[in-house]
C-alpha cells in the first residue's frame, strides 16, 4: 500500500488528531450535558456520578482555594491539624470555580485535559515513526481500548454477582475485570469521570516525551522538570511508576548502546524536578498526623486476574506485535517475548492464592521487577520511543504490585502502552490485506476492544437517570433542601462542623420473591450529605470519607448512633459535644415514615427548614 509523502502524512495525521480531539471532547462532555439538561426542578446537578465521595474531597480543596487558602487541611475530620497540604491543581481549579462554580469548573477541566491528552499522545506516538494507519490505530486504541469486562458487566461493585458463564467466573475468581470499575487504568473512563486523572495522564505523557527529546537537546529539560514536579505534587504515586518505567527504558537503551553521558545528565536534571514537591511531601507527612492516617489507608491492588482480564485483549495483540517485530536479532527478541509471557502467566497462576493484602512480598516483587527489566533488555528495539512504551507496559504492570499501601493507584494509564503495542500487532496482522478488508477488520477490532469503554459511557448516563452514584449512597442531583443548606453554610462565616445521617442505599425488591434485584440501586433512601456538604461548603464533617476520615468506620457508627438510637435530648446534646459538631443536618421524621428517626429540631435553632432535611444550629 502506497504511503503518502512526509508532508501529506503530517497533514493527514494532524487532521485526524484534530477531529479525534473534538470527538473526545464531545464524549467526555456528554454525561454532563445529559445531567444538566435532565436536572429536576429545584435540584442541582452535582457534576459527578462515579466515586462521588472522592470528587467531594477534590471539591473541598477547591472550596478552600475559593477562600484564598493555598495551605489546605482535611475537611473530612475534626481532628486538629496544621493545615500544610498544597495541591496546585485544585488550587488553580478553585480559582476558576470562584467564577463558574465547582461542578462546571471540574467538568470544563475534564474536557479540556481530555483534548490536551490527545495532542500530547500524538506527539509521543509520532516518535515511533509508524505509517498513517498504525498511528491512527494506536491513538484510537489508546483512548478506547479495554479488556473483556463487557462480557460480565456490572453497574455496581467489584464482584461478579450477575449470572455469567461459569468458565469466566472461575477464571476470574469471581472478580470483575478492572475495565469495569477502575477508571484511572483506562483513558475513556478517565475522560468520563475525573479531571485529576486526565491532567495526571497529560503530565505523564509529557514527562516521557521530555525524557526522549532530552537525548538530543537541553530544550525539554526545564519544562520536563516542571511537569514531573507538578505530577509529584498533584498525584505523587505516578512518579513511582515513571521511575520504574525509566529503569526498564534504561535497560533497553543499554541493550541498544544508545545511552550517553549527556543524555543521562539531562534525564537526571528532569528527574530533579520532583525534589521540591517531594521534600514538602515528606515534611507534611512528618508533621501532620491526619495526613499520616490518610497515607496509611489500605488501597491494595486487585487480584491479578482482575487486572489481566481488564487488559487481556490488548496484551494478546501487543505480544503478537512483539513477535512480528522480531526480525533482526530474532532469537534475542523472541527470548524477551517469551520472558514477558512467562511473567504474565506466572502472575496469573500465583493469583489463584491471593485473597487480600499484598500479592507479593518486597523480595518477590523485586525479583519480578528484575525479570521485567531483563525482558526489556532482550526486547530492545532501535527506536527509543518503542523501548519506552514497552517499558511502560511491562514495568507498569509489575509496578501495580509494589508492596505499598497505595499500590492500586499505580494503575494510572496502564492501558495506553498496551494499546499502542496492540496497534502494532493489528497492523502487522492486517498488513497484507486489501484496503477494504483491512478497514472492515479494523472496525470490528475497534468495536470489540472498545466495548467496555462504550459500556462506561452508557453507565454514566444510566446513573444520572437513576439519580444514584456508583457508591449507592450518594445522589447525582442535590435536592432543594440540600441546596438551601449548602447556601446557608456558604454564607455563614467561621469554622463549621456538621453531622448528617450516613447514607442508606435503596435497592428495589422483586415483588414475587421479595428479594433485592441484583446489581440494581435507585436514588438513595437517605443520601449521604456528609462529604457533599464538606466539598461544596468547606464545612468539617465528623464522618465524611472512607479514606480521609481517620477511623472512619468507628466515626460513622458514632454518627449513625446519634441519629437513630433512642434517648433524651440531654443525651443527644452530650453526644454532640463529644462529636464537636455545631450543625446537625436532621432528617424530618415525617418525611421518613417507618424509619423511626427522632425529631432533633429541639436541639437548637432551625436555620433551614426543609421538607426532608433541616439544618439545626446547635445552641
C-alpha positions as semicolon CSV with decimal commas, in nm:
position;residue;x (nm);y (nm);z (nm)
1;X;0,000;0,000;0,000
2;X;0,147;0,335;-0,105
3;X;0,237;0,569;0,178
4;X;0,181;0,947;0,137
5;X;0,473;1,188;0,124
6;X;0,601;1,313;0,462
7;X;0,419;1,644;0,414
8;X;0,090;1,475;0,328
9;X;0,136;1,222;0,608
10;X;0,176;1,502;0,859
11;X;-0,132;1,680;0,721
12;X;-0,346;1,363;0,728
13;X;-0,243;1,280;1,084
14;X;-0,295;1,636;1,208
15;X;-0,644;1,644;1,063
16;X;-0,725;1,308;1,225
17;X;-0,592;1,422;1,562
18;X;-0,794;1,744;1,547
19;X;-1,118;1,561;1,466
20;X;-1,040;1,290;1,722
21;X;-0,987;1,555;1,990
22;X;-1,324;1,712;1,906
23;X;-1,489;1,371;1,931
24;X;-1,317;1,304;2,265
25;X;-1,436;1,641;2,398
26;X;-1,795;1,565;2,297
27;X;-1,792;1,218;2,453
28;X;-1,632;1,350;2,773
29;X;-1,897;1,621;2,793
30;X;-2,195;1,402;2,704
31;X;-2,283;1,274;3,056
32;X;-2,263;1,627;3,197
33;X;-2,485;1,756;2,915
34;X;-2,740;1,483;2,993
35;X;-2,709;1,562;3,363
36;X;-2,765;1,935;3,334
37;X;-3,045;1,901;3,077
38;X;-3,227;1,649;3,297
39;X;-3,200;1,841;3,625
40;X;-3,529;1,817;3,817
41;X;-3,695;2,142;3,919
42;X;-3,544;2,283;4,237
43;X;-3,243;2,047;4,224
44;X;-2,884;2,098;4,112
45;X;-2,662;1,862;3,915
46;X;-2,350;1,781;4,116
47;X;-2,147;1,701;3,804
48;X;-2,028;1,361;3,928
49;X;-2,180;1,015;3,923
50;X;-1,878;0,790;3,970
51;X;-1,694;0,784;4,306
52;X;-1,882;1,094;4,417
53;X;-1,724;1,091;4,763
54;X;-1,375;1,114;4,610
55;X;-1,484;1,410;4,399
56;X;-1,605;1,582;4,714
57;X;-1,251;1,558;4,851
58;X;-1,132;1,747;4,544
59;X;-1,423;1,989;4,582
60;X;-1,323;2,061;4,942
61;X;-0,975;2,163;4,824
62;X;-1,129;2,379;4,552
63;X;-1,363;2,535;4,808
64;X;-1,065;2,630;5,026
65;X;-0,893;2,780;4,722
66;X;-1,206;2,986;4,662
67;X;-1,141;3,136;5,007
68;X;-0,781;3,211;4,903
69;X;-0,618;2,930;5,101
70;X;-0,300;2,785;4,948
71;X;-0,222;2,579;5,260
72;X;-0,516;2,344;5,294
73;X;-0,640;2,099;5,554
74;X;-0,865;1,794;5,556
75;X;-1,234;1,889;5,589
76;X;-1,345;1,531;5,649
77;X;-1,233;1,508;6,010
78;X;-1,249;1,721;6,325
79;X;-0,902;1,619;6,447
80;X;-0,673;1,917;6,496
81;X;-0,428;1,953;6,208
82;X;-0,164;2,206;6,100
83;X;-0,309;2,261;5,751
84;X;0,002;2,208;5,538
85;X;-0,135;2,049;5,221
86;X;-0,056;2,227;4,894
87;X;-0,237;2,093;4,589
88;X;-0,155;2,321;4,299
89;X;-0,402;2,172;4,054
90;X;-0,708;2,206;4,275
91;X;-0,590;2,544;4,399
92;X;-0,588;2,675;4,042
93;X;-0,914;2,497;3,963
94;X;-1,064;2,654;4,273
95;X;-0,984;2,999;4,138
96;X;-1,181;2,908;3,826
97;X;-1,461;2,767;4,045
98;X;-1,490;3,102;4,219
99;X;-1,622;3,236;3,888
100;X;-1,817;2,943;3,740
101;X;-1,882;2,710;4,036
102;X;-1,723;2,383;4,142
103;X;-1,920;2,145;3,918
104;X;-1,871;2,343;3,599
105;X;-1,502;2,410;3,671
106;X;-1,435;2,039;3,723
107;X;-1,629;1,947;3,408
108;X;-1,453;2,204;3,190
109;X;-1,115;2,088;3,322
110;X;-1,201;1,726;3,249
111;X;-1,298;1,810;2,892
112;X;-1,002;2,043;2,838
113;X;-0,741;1,798;2,959
114;X;-0,905;1,521;2,755
115;X;-0,842;1,730;2,444
116;X;-0,486;1,816;2,550
117;X;-0,415;1,448;2,615
118;X;-0,500;1,357;2,253
119;X;-0,245;1,606;2,119
120;X;0,025;1,502;2,368
121;X;-0,030;1,134;2,297
122;X;0,009;1,205;1,926
123;X;0,345;1,371;1,996
124;X;0,456;1,053;2,169
125;X;0,320;0,813;1,906
126;X;0,479;1,015;1,623
127;X;0,819;0,930;1,765
128;X;0,755;0,568;1,669
129;X;0,769;0,677;1,302
130;X;0,486;0,445;1,205
131;X;0,271;0,472;0,895
132;X;-0,055;0,669;0,895
133;X;-0,272;0,363;0,955
134;X;-0,072;0,240;1,254
135;X;-0,054;0,590;1,404
136;X;-0,430;0,641;1,381
137;X;-0,493;0,295;1,521
138;X;-0,253;0,349;1,811
139;X;-0,426;0,674;1,910
140;X;-0,771;0,517;1,879
141;X;-0,691;0,206;2,080
142;X;-0,510;0,406;2,348
143;X;-0,825;0,608;2,411
144;X;-1,099;0,344;2,383
145;X;-0,916;0,013;2,438
146;X;-1,009;-0,222;2,719
147;X;-1,040;-0,587;2,812
148;X;-1,328;-0,832;2,837
149;X;-1,515;-0,673;3,125
150;X;-1,808;-0,609;2,891
151;X;-1,877;-0,984;2,895
152;X;-1,955;-0,977;3,269
153;X;-2,053;-0,610;3,301
154;X;-2,197;-0,475;3,627
155;X;-2,320;-0,131;3,724
156;X;-2,210;-0,152;4,088
157;X;-1,938;-0,326;4,286
158;X;-1,625;-0,525;4,202
159;X;-1,754;-0,882;4,244
160;X;-1,944;-1,090;3,988
161;X;-2,298;-1,124;4,124
162;X;-2,496;-1,134;3,800
163;X;-2,534;-1,459;3,605
164;X;-2,222;-1,518;3,393
165;X;-2,056;-1,809;3,212
166;X;-1,912;-2,039;3,477
167;X;-1,580;-2,070;3,295
168;X;-1,534;-1,693;3,309
169;X;-1,638;-1,669;3,673
170;X;-1,393;-1,945;3,758
171;X;-1,101;-1,795;3,566
172;X;-1,175;-1,452;3,711
173;X;-1,210;-1,593;4,063
174;X;-1,549;-1,423;4,089
175;X;-1,393;-1,077;4,049
176;X;-1,485;-0,821;3,786
177;X;-1,204;-0,718;3,549
178;X;-1,066;-0,373;3,620
179;X;-1,202;-0,229;3,294
180;X;-1,544;-0,248;3,464
181;X;-1,465;-0,042;3,774
182;X;-1,116;0,118;3,779
183;X;-1,131;0,431;3,560
184;X;-0,774;0,550;3,617
185;X;-0,637;0,242;3,441
186;X;-0,810;0,337;3,114
187;X;-0,837;0,655;2,911
188;X;-1,201;0,694;2,809
189;X;-1,331;0,604;3,159
190;X;-1,092;0,867;3,297
191;X;-1,220;1,121;3,041
192;X;-1,574;1,047;3,155
193;X;-1,513;1,063;3,527
194;X;-1,217;1,257;3,661
195;X;-1,019;1,565;3,561
196;X;-0,742;1,476;3,809
197;X;-0,680;1,155;3,618
198;X;-0,669;1,340;3,287
199;X;-0,427;1,610;3,400
200;X;-0,207;1,337;3,552
201;X;-0,209;1,142;3,224
202;X;-0,115;1,460;3,037
203;X;0,179;1,515;3,271
204;X;0,294;1,151;3,250
205;X;0,295;1,157;2,870
206;X;0,469;1,495;2,863
207;X;0,738;1,371;3,102
208;X;0,804;1,069;2,880
209;X;0,828;1,295;2,575
210;X;1,075;1,513;2,762
211;X;1,297;1,218;2,851
212;X;1,301;1,110;2,485
213;X;1,375;1,457;2,349
214;X;1,646;1,517;2,607
215;X;1,862;1,274;2,411
216;X;1,933;1,548;2,158
217;X;1,887;1,876;2,344
218;X;1,862;2,064;2,673
219;X;1,547;2,238;2,545
220;X;1,290;2,000;2,703
221;X;1,470;1,973;3,037
222;X;1,314;2,272;3,216
223;X;0,957;2,201;3,110
224;X;1,006;1,830;3,176
225;X;1,131;1,906;3,526
226;X;0,833;2,134;3,591
227;X;0,596;1,864;3,464
228;X;0,736;1,589;3,685
229;X;0,739;1,830;3,979
230;X;0,373;1,911;3,918
231;X;0,299;1,538;3,893
232;X;0,471;1,481;4,228
233;X;0,252;1,749;4,383
234;X;-0,087;1,652;4,242
235;X;-0,065;1,272;4,208
236;X;0,261;1,162;4,366
237;X;0,205;0,788;4,318
238;X;0,255;0,828;3,944
239;X;0,615;0,940;3,997
240;X;0,699;0,591;4,125
241;X;0,553;0,441;3,808
242;X;0,751;0,687;3,595
243;X;1,069;0,593;3,781
244;X;1,016;0,221;3,729
245;X;0,936;0,275;3,361
246;X;1,256;0,474;3,316
247;X;1,451;0,191;3,482
248;X;1,314;-0,051;3,221
249;X;1,378;0,204;2,946
250;X;1,739;0,239;3,062
251;X;1,782;-0,137;3,037
252;X;1,655;-0,137;2,676
253;X;1,869;0,167;2,589
254;X;2,181;-0,003;2,727
255;X;2,099;-0,309;2,519
256;X;2,093;-0,089;2,206
257;X;2,403;0,108;2,313
258;X;2,202;0,429;2,298
259;X;2,299;0,567;2,638
260;X;2,546;0,852;2,657
261;X;2,660;1,077;2,939
262;X;2,486;1,391;2,812
263;X;2,151;1,213;2,791
264;X;2,190;1,077;3,144
265;X;2,275;1,423;3,278
266;X;1,973;1,579;3,111
267;X;1,749;1,296;3,233
268;X;1,882;1,347;3,585
269;X;1,806;1,719;3,556
270;X;1,445;1,639;3,460
271;X;1,417;1,395;3,748
272;X;1,543;1,660;3,990
273;X;1,218;1,843;3,928
274;X;1,048;1,616;4,181
275;X;1,265;1,738;4,471
276;X;1,073;2,049;4,588
277;X;0,737;1,871;4,591
278;X;0,889;1,551;4,735
279;X;1,060;1,738;5,019
280;X;0,738;1,919;5,104
281;X;0,551;1,586;5,092
282;X;0,795;1,439;5,344
283;X;0,763;1,747;5,565
284;X;0,383;1,725;5,566
285;X;0,391;1,351;5,629
286;X;0,612;1,403;5,935
287;X;0,416;1,693;6,082
288;X;0,051;1,626;6,001
289;X;-0,100;1,327;6,186
290;X;-0,419;1,344;5,979
291;X;-0,216;1,322;5,659
292;X;-0,024;1,030;5,808
293;X;-0,350;0,844;5,874
294;X;-0,474;0,921;5,524
295;X;-0,148;0,797;5,368
296;X;-0,180;0,472;5,565
297;X;-0,522;0,388;5,419
298;X;-0,520;0,042;5,265
299;X;-0,562;0,067;4,888
300;X;-0,428;-0,267;4,772
301;X;-0,417;-0,356;4,405
302;X;-0,684;-0,604;4,296
303;X;-0,616;-0,968;4,229
304;X;-0,400;-1,003;3,917
305;X;-0,676;-1,200;3,743
306;X;-0,893;-0,886;3,758
307;X;-0,605;-0,683;3,613
308;X;-0,518;-0,933;3,341
309;X;-0,874;-0,965;3,213
310;X;-0,904;-0,588;3,217
311;X;-0,624;-0,565;2,957
312;X;-0,608;-0,915;2,810
313;X;-0,720;-0,831;2,455
314;X;-0,464;-0,551;2,430
315;X;-0,193;-0,771;2,583
316;X;-0,251;-1,059;2,339
317;X;-0,233;-0,828;2,038
318;X;0,069;-0,649;2,183
319;X;0,258;-0,974;2,234
320;X;0,167;-1,074;1,880
321;X;0,313;-0,744;1,761
322;X;0,631;-0,808;1,960
323;X;0,671;-1,146;1,794
324;X;0,613;-0,996;1,450
325;X;0,876;-0,728;1,512
326;X;1,137;-0,988;1,600
327;X;1,301;-0,979;1,256
328;X;1,653;-0,865;1,340
329;X;1,817;-1,030;1,641
330;X;1,527;-1,272;1,628
331;X;1,649;-1,515;1,892
332;X;1,716;-1,241;2,147
333;X;1,385;-1,065;2,092
334;X;1,182;-1,386;2,094
335;X;1,351;-1,473;2,422
336;X;1,233;-1,136;2,555
337;X;0,877;-1,203;2,437
338;X;0,890;-1,547;2,598
339;X;1,004;-1,395;2,926
340;X;0,712;-1,149;2,921
341;X;0,468;-1,433;2,857
342;X;0,619;-1,640;3,138
343;X;0,597;-1,339;3,371
344;X;0,228;-1,280;3,297
345;X;0,138;-1,649;3,315
346;X;0,330;-1,688;3,640
347;X;0,141;-1,397;3,796
348;X;-0,186;-1,541;3,661
349;X;-0,125;-1,879;3,827
350;X;0,001;-1,727;4,153
351;X;-0,307;-1,503;4,171
352;X;-0,525;-1,806;4,247
353;X;-0,397;-1,795;4,604
354;X;-0,424;-1,417;4,651
355;X;-0,731;-1,324;4,853
356;X;-0,640;-0,995;5,021
357;X;-0,347;-0,773;5,120
358;X;-0,020;-0,766;4,928
359;X;0,015;-1,000;4,633
360;X;0,394;-1,005;4,667
361;X;0,646;-0,951;4,941
362;X;0,918;-0,695;4,874
363;X;1,166;-0,969;4,784
364;X;0,931;-1,144;4,541
365;X;0,832;-0,813;4,386
366;X;1,198;-0,715;4,339
367;X;1,265;-1,049;4,166
368;X;0,962;-0,991;3,941
369;X;1,089;-0,642;3,856
370;X;1,431;-0,784;3,766
371;X;1,264;-1,031;3,528
372;X;1,074;-0,742;3,369
373;X;1,395;-0,538;3,329
374;X;1,574;-0,835;3,170
375;X;1,285;-0,891;2,930
376;X;1,314;-0,529;2,816
377;X;1,687;-0,571;2,764
378;X;1,613;-0,865;2,533
379;X;1,322;-0,695;2,356
380;X;1,512;-0,374;2,288
381;X;1,445;-0,203;1,958
382;X;1,649;0,055;1,768
383;X;1,373;0,313;1,826
384;X;1,389;0,469;2,174
385;X;1,019;0,554;2,169
386;X;0,925;0,189;2,118
387;X;1,152;0,088;2,406
388;X;0,991;0,346;2,634
389;X;0,639;0,235;2,551
390;X;0,732;-0,131;2,600
391;X;0,887;-0,036;2,935
392;X;0,568;0,147;3,031
393;X;0,356;-0,160;2,953
394;X;0,575;-0,422;3,123
395;X;0,713;-0,221;3,417
396;X;0,373;-0,058;3,467
397;X;0,213;-0,399;3,510
398;X;0,475;-0,502;3,764
399;X;0,453;-0,164;3,942
400;X;0,092;-0,241;4,037
401;X;0,217;-0,486;4,298
402;X;0,491;-0,279;4,458
403;X;0,422;-0,355;4,826
404;X;0,297;-0,013;4,933
405;X;-0,048;0,062;5,074
406;X;-0,118;0,296;4,782
407;X;-0,042;0,035;4,514
408;X;-0,385;0,034;4,347
409;X;-0,326;0,394;4,239
410;X;-0,025;0,283;4,033
411;X;-0,259;0,162;3,756
412;X;-0,278;0,513;3,609
413;X;-0,298;0,492;3,230
414;X;-0,177;0,133;3,207
415;X;-0,397;0,068;2,904
416;X;-0,209;0,331;2,700
417;X;0,120;0,147;2,631
418;X;-0,050;-0,190;2,589
419;X;-0,291;-0,032;2,340
420;X;-0,010;0,128;2,139
421;X;0,174;-0,203;2,123
422;X;-0,154;-0,376;2,032
423;X;-0,191;-0,136;1,738
424;X;0,144;-0,263;1,612
425;X;0,013;-0,618;1,640
426;X;-0,306;-0,538;1,446
427;X;-0,107;-0,351;1,179
428;X;0,126;-0,648;1,127
429;X;-0,167;-0,889;1,117
430;X;-0,354;-0,688;0,853
431;X;-0,056;-0,555;0,658
432;X;-0,109;-0,779;0,354
433;X;-0,486;-0,736;0,339
434;X;-0,667;-0,534;0,073
435;X;-0,767;-0,188;0,191
436;X;-1,140;-0,270;0,215
437;X;-1,076;-0,594;0,404
438;X;-0,829;-0,421;0,631
439;X;-1,072;-0,140;0,711
440;X;-1,354;-0,384;0,788
441;X;-1,128;-0,590;1,016
442;X;-1,009;-0,270;1,185
443;X;-1,363;-0,155;1,256
444;X;-1,451;-0,495;1,402
445;X;-1,138;-0,489;1,618
446;X;-1,218;-0,138;1,744
447;X;-1,575;-0,236;1,828
448;X;-1,454;-0,537;2,026
449;X;-1,172;-0,356;2,204
450;X;-1,386;-0,053;2,288
451;X;-1,687;-0,246;2,417
452;X;-1,603;-0,183;2,784
453;X;-1,546;0,188;2,720
454;X;-1,883;0,208;2,546
455;X;-2,047;0,049;2,849
456;X;-1,877;0,306;3,073
457;X;-2,046;0,582;2,876
458;X;-2,384;0,410;2,894
459;X;-2,343;0,350;3,268
460;X;-2,268;0,718;3,331
461;X;-2,596;0,811;3,165
462;X;-2,780;0,528;3,343
463;X;-2,658;0,652;3,682
464;X;-2,769;1,005;3,600
465;X;-3,116;0,888;3,505
466;X;-3,139;0,679;3,823
467;X;-3,005;0,969;4,034
468;X;-2,757;0,747;4,214
469;X;-2,379;0,733;4,220
470;X;-2,198;0,403;4,183
471;X;-2,133;0,436;4,559
472;X;-2,509;0,363;4,607
473;X;-2,539;0,623;4,887
474;X;-2,474;0,950;4,702
475;X;-2,720;1,116;4,465
476;X;-2,638;1,269;4,129
477;X;-2,868;1,564;4,195
478;X;-2,868;1,782;4,506
479;X;-3,230;1,829;4,612
480;X;-3,385;2,159;4,716
481;X;-3,328;2,104;5,090
482;X;-2,960;2,023;5,046
483;X;-2,917;2,322;4,813
484;X;-3,063;2,557;5,076
485;X;-2,845;2,403;5,347
486;X;-2,532;2,440;5,133
487;X;-2,623;2,801;5,052
488;X;-2,669;2,884;5,422
489;X;-2,340;2,722;5,523
490;X;-2,156;2,910;5,246
491;X;-2,293;3,238;5,386
492;X;-2,206;3,154;5,746
493;X;-1,851;3,266;5,837
494;X;-1,622;3,081;6,075
495;X;-1,549;2,718;6,145
496;X;-1,845;2,490;6,082
497;X;-1,857;2,128;6,199
498;X;-2,159;1,931;6,091
499;X;-2,301;1,584;6,108
500;X;-2,557;1,423;5,879
501;X;-2,706;1,078;5,880
502;X;-2,471;0,850;5,680
503;X;-2,624;0,731;5,356
504;X;-2,870;0,447;5,329
505;X;-2,893;0,284;4,983
506;X;-3,219;0,198;4,812
507;X;-3,222;-0,143;4,647
508;X;-3,552;-0,231;4,477
509;X;-3,713;-0,561;4,575
510;X;-3,858;-0,814;4,333
511;X;-4,228;-0,841;4,413
512;X;-4,261;-1,217;4,355
513;X;-3,961;-1,332;4,560
514;X;-3,926;-1,036;4,798
515;X;-3,553;-1,043;4,721
516;X;-3,345;-0,739;4,614
517;X;-3,271;-0,704;4,245
518;X;-2,909;-0,797;4,181
519;X;-2,673;-0,513;4,088
520;X;-2,955;-0,256;4,096
521;X;-2,988;0,055;4,311
522;X;-3,213;0,357;4,299
523;X;-3,188;0,709;4,443
524;X;-3,054;0,661;4,798
525;X;-3,318;0,616;5,066
526;X;-3,114;0,864;5,272
527;X;-2,841;1,047;5,076
528;X;-2,506;1,076;5,249
529;X;-2,471;1,454;5,266
530;X;-2,157;1,448;5,481
531;X;-1,896;1,450;5,201
532;X;-2,115;1,661;4,972
533;X;-2,154;1,944;5,223
534;X;-1,784;1,931;5,312
535;X;-1,699;1,956;4,944
536;X;-1,942;2,232;4,849
537;X;-1,919;2,449;5,163
538;X;-1,583;2,373;5,325
539;X;-1,753;2,262;5,646
540;X;-1,580;1,998;5,858
541;X;-1,758;1,664;5,892
542;X;-1,713;1,404;6,162
543;X;-1,751;1,105;5,928
544;X;-1,708;1,232;5,575
545;X;-1,498;0,993;5,371
546;X;-1,379;0,633;5,397
547;X;-1,015;0,733;5,342
548;X;-0,993;1,096;5,450
549;X;-1,158;1,042;5,791
550;X;-0,922;0,862;6,033
551;X;-1,110;0,576;6,196
552;X;-1,397;0,624;5,952
553;X;-1,597;0,312;6,042
554;X;-1,593;0,399;6,413
555;X;-1,685;0,763;6,349
556;X;-1,961;0,661;6,108
557;X;-2,101;0,431;6,374
558;X;-2,100;0,712;6,632
559;X;-2,282;0,949;6,397
560;X;-2,534;0,683;6,298
561;X;-2,599;0,608;6,665
562;X;-2,662;0,976;6,732
563;X;-2,935;0,991;6,468
564;X;-3,101;0,655;6,511
565;X;-3,061;0,547;6,874
566;X;-3,338;0,644;7,118
567;X;-3,255;0,875;7,405
568;X;-3,347;1,204;7,570
569;X;-3,235;1,537;7,422
570;X;-2,985;1,590;7,702
571;X;-2,809;1,270;7,599
572;X;-2,812;1,386;7,236
573;X;-2,654;1,715;7,345
574;X;-2,377;1,528;7,525
575;X;-2,317;1,320;7,213
576;X;-2,299;1,637;7,004
577;X;-2,048;1,788;7,241
578;X;-1,835;1,473;7,220
579;X;-1,855;1,481;6,841
580;X;-1,766;1,851;6,835
581;X;-2,048;1,942;6,595
582;X;-2,220;2,280;6,587
583;X;-2,456;2,197;6,299
584;X;-2,687;1,900;6,251
585;X;-2,845;1,809;5,919
586;X;-3,152;1,644;6,066
587;X;-3,393;1,425;5,870
588;X;-3,753;1,543;5,908
589;X;-3,928;1,247;6,077
590;X;-4,248;1,291;5,877
591;X;-4,055;1,252;5,551
592;X;-3,911;0,915;5,657
593;X;-4,216;0,740;5,796
594;X;-4,136;0,396;5,930
595;X;-3,766;0,472;5,979
596;X;-3,818;0,562;6,347
597;X;-3,600;0,874;6,323
598;X;-3,627;1,101;6,629
599;X;-3,716;1,469;6,593
600;X;-3,390;1,655;6,657
601;X;-3,513;2,006;6,585
602;X;-3,544;2,098;6,955
603;X;-3,163;2,067;6,985
604;X;-3,111;2,420;6,859
605;X;-3,218;2,686;6,614
606;X;-3,362;2,558;6,288
607;X;-3,191;2,786;6,037
608;X;-3,308;2,597;5,728
609;X;-3,645;2,422;5,736
610;X;-3,690;2,171;5,454
611;X;-3,942;1,908;5,363
612;X;-3,689;1,626;5,408
613;X;-3,393;1,778;5,592
614;X;-3,350;2,067;5,830
615;X;-3,031;2,240;5,933
616;X;-3,003;2,291;6,305
617;X;-2,757;2,536;6,456
618;X;-2,675;2,381;6,790
619;X;-2,710;2,600;7,097
